[in-house]
């Protein structure tokens, strides 16, 4: 009788231990102008949370366009004057951003900062349509080919008035740094959410993939068009729904075209990238949005370990070559369309 009791009790004990071991703990901070949420499983001590948030604060202090004492601000102040030696982190992010500029023929251009500041979308004020003259003036300062790399971790902007904005890539780099730190601390399962730049570490405690919803660009935050089932991946979305304003009845969103100087005008409402590294997903989501469906698909289908989900303004959804293996569309108002069908319209 005693033996039977022990056998019956054993599953209960194992279940209790498992629940305690994999209990999720979350903390959030307002950093980088957004809400950063860390959810950790097994290894979620106070020190680990603090260490992760310290990394975010430190990196933001290096690469923030808004902080006057950041390394990025120093680079911008010295434009056309002298080269600036920066940390390895800042140098690496600028170098990677120029890599994507070259890859996309300037669709992704970190020197777009003068145009971003001119439009003011999402800043302390709600934005306004600048004059054509001022747009052309700022366009003349937007040219990734005028960023010079010289010496060890040394950068130089060739013209006065040039500025770099790392808003389209820095969060991805910082998310990757947080993941690297958590792995060193022994954390195997976690969700890192830096204002929509999401990394999932490992699998769920039940060894199943994480289920991450992709935002409906025409609905309020938290309403999804479908689910990505992933493990050890990052998911980043760029779209027209986050920051925008209306003027004279027209809607202007925050993703600017470096060529025209105006918000991108194409068929897209959003682009979601599913990749191994968040720095790549961050840059690619903006790049593909600016490039549009046809050029964007051509680019993403040449890349290893990255997939894309395109959502058009008429609620059609297109996949890159392998996206259907990880993403499932379930929203009844949206429908799948193949690239050939899209191009034939």
N, C-alpha and C positions, 0 to 999 in steps of 0.2 A: 504493500500500500504506500509506503513511504517513497519507494522508487517511482511509482506512477505519479505521485504528487510532484516530485522533482522534475520529471519529464514534462508535465503540464505547465509548470511554472517557467521552465527555461525559455520558451518562445516569448512569454510576456516580458521577461527580463531583457532579452535581446532586443525586442521591439522598443522598450523604454530607453535602453542605452543608445539605440540608433537614432531615436527621435532627439535625444539630448545632444548627441554628437553633431547632428546636422541641423540643429536649430539655427534659423537665419537671424542675423542681427544687422540692422541698417542704421546708418547715420548720414546726415546731410549737412552741407554747408553752402552758403551763397558765396561762390568764388567765380572769377572770370566773367562776372556779369550774368551768371546763371546759377541754377540749383544743381549742385553736384551730389549724387547719391551713391553710396557704397553699401552693398549688401554682401556680407561675408558668411561663409559656412565653414565650420571647423577651423579654428585659429583666429577667432574674432576678438582678440584682446583689445583693451583700451589703447595700448601703445601702438598696435598695428593701425587702427583707425587714425590716430594722431599722426603717425608717420606718413600715411597715404595723403592726408589733407595737407601736410607740410610740403610734400612734393608738388602738389597742385599750386599752392601759394608761391613757392619758390620759382617754379617755371613761369607762372603768370607774371611775376615781377621782372623776369628776363625779357619776355616777349609781348607784353601788353602795349598796344598802341595808345591806350588811354592814360597809362601811368608815365608821367614826365621823367621819372628816374629810371625807367627800364632801359635795357640795352638796345631794344628796338628804337626807342625814342632818341637815344644817343646817335644811332646810325642815321636816323632821319634828320636830326639837327645838323649833322656834319655833311649832309649831301652837298656835293659840288665843292667841298672845302678840303676834307682829308679822310683817309681811311680810318676805320675803327676796328680795334681788336676786341672780340667778344668771346663769350664762353663757348665751349664745344657744342652745347645744346642749341644755342641760338644759331650758331653757324650751320649746324646740321639741318635745322628746320628751314633756314633760308636756302641752303643748297638744294634740299629736296624740293622746295617750292619752285625753284628755277628749273630743276629737272622736269617737273610736270609742265612748266611753261613751254619748254622746248618740245616736249612730247605732244602737246596740244596746239602748237603754233600760236601760243599766246592766249588761248581760250581761258586758261588759268594763269593769272598774272598777279603776283603779290605787290607789284608797284602800282596797283590800282587805288591805293590809299587816298590820293588827292581827290579822285572822283567819289569815293565812298564818303569822305568828309563833306564834299560839296552837296551831295544829295541828302545826307543826314538821316537816312532811313534807319530807325531803331536807336537813334542817339537820344539825348535828353529831350530833343524836340521830335516831332513826328515826321519830318521830311517835307521837302518842297521841290517843285520842278525848277531846276536852274535855267538860266538863259543859255541859248545855243553858244554864245560867245564864251561864257565861262566853262561850259562843257568842253569845247574845243581847246581852251587853254589848259585844262587839267588833263585832257587826253594826250597832249604833247609831253606831259611828264610821266605818262604811263608806258613803260617800255622795259620789259624784263632783261633785254639785251644790254641795258646800261647799268646792270649790277655787276661789279667787278670783284672777283675773289683773288686776293693777293696775300701771300705769306700764310702763316699759321693762324687760322681762325680770324682772318682780317677781311673786312668787307668795305666796299666803297661804292656809293651812288654817284654816278658821273655828273649829274646836273643838279644845281640848286633848285629846291622846291620839290624834288622827288621824295617819295615816302613809300615805305614798305608796310603792308598790312598782312599779318599772318593769321587773320581770323578764319581763313578757309583751310587751315592745316595744323595750327598749333594745338588745338584741343585734341586732335588725333594723336599727335606726338605725346602729349601729356598723359593721355589715357594709356598709351603703351608703356610709359614710364611707371605709372601706378601698377599696371599688371606685372611688370618686371619686379617691382618692389614686393608685391604680394607673394609672388612665387618664391622669392628669396626667404620670405617670412614663413613659408610652409603652407600658405593658403592654396588649396587645390580647386576650390569651388567658390565663385564669386560673380557678382554682376557689378560692373563699373558703368555708371551713367553720368557723363559730364554734359549735361544740358542736351541730351539727345544723341551724343556720341556714345554708343553702347559697346561694351566688351563683355562677353560671357566667358568665364574661365571654367574649363572642364565640362562636366555634364551635371545634370540635376542629381540630387542625392540618391534618387532611385535609378541612376545610370541612364536615364532617358535624356534626349536633347532638350535644351531650353526652348521655350516657345516665346518668341518675341513678335509683338504686333507691329505692323507697318502702318503708319498714320494715314488716315483718310485726309487728303489735302483739302477737301471741301467740307469738313466737319470739325467739331471742336476736338481739342487735344484728348487723346485716350480712346478715340473711335478709330477702328482699324479696317483696312480693306482685306487683310489676310494675315497669315502667320508664317514666320520663318522659323524652322526647327533646326537649331544649330548647336554645336559645341565647339569651344575654343575658337570662336570667331568674333568679328566686330561688325556692327551694323550702323551705318551712317546715312541719313537722308538729307537731301537739299530740296527745298520746294518754295512755292510762292506764298505759303500760308503763314509763315512765322512772323515776318516783319513787312509791313506795307502801309501805304496811305492812299487816300483818294484826293484827286484835284480835278475840278471841272468834270466830275462824273467818271473819271478814268482811274483805274487801280494801278499803282506803281509798287512793285515788290523790290526786295533788297538785293537781288542777285544781278549785278551789273555786267554788261558786255564791254570788255576792254576796247573793242573795236569801235562801237557806236557811242559809248559813253552813257548809254541809257540802260534801264532794266532790260534784261533779255526778253525778246519777243519770239517765242516759238510755240510749238504745240504742247509743251510739257508743263505739268503741274508739279511733279516731283520726280526725283531719281533716288533710289536707295541702292547702296553698295553693301555687299556682304563679302568680307575679305578676311585675311589673316592678320593684317596690321591696320590699326586705326589711322595712322598717319596717311596710309595709302587710300583708305576708304574716304577719309575726309577730303583729300585733294580730288579724288576721282568723282565724288558726288557733285561737286561744283563744276568740275571740268566737263562731265557728261551733260549736265544741265545746260551749260553754255553751248556746247557743241550741237545739241539736239539729238533726235533719235537715230538718224542714219549714221552720222559720224561717230556718235557715242557708242552705238553697237559695234561698229567696226573696231573702235579702240578697245573696248572691254573684252571682245571676243579674241583679241590677240594676247590677252594677259592671263597669266597663270594665277590660280588661287583667288580670283576675284569674280564676282557675279553682280549683275545689275537687274533691278526691276524698275521699268519706266512706266509712269502713269501720265496719260495725256489729259488735256483739258476737257475732252469729250468722254472721259472715263473709260478709255481703253488701256489695257495693261500689256506691255511687251516684256519678254524675258531675254536676257543674254543666253548663250548656248547651254549653260548648265544650271540656270537659276531655278528651273522647275524641279530640281532634285531637293531643294531646300525651302522653297516658298510655295504656299498654297493660297490661292485667291478664294475668298468665300463671300465677299460682299455682293449682294444681288444686283446692285446698280452699276457694277463694273463687269467688263467682259474681256477675255483674252483675245489678242490679235497677233498673228505672226508678223515678223518683219516684212515678209513678202506682201502680205495683205496690206500692211500699213503703207508701204512704198507704192502700191498699186492704186491707192485711193485718189 
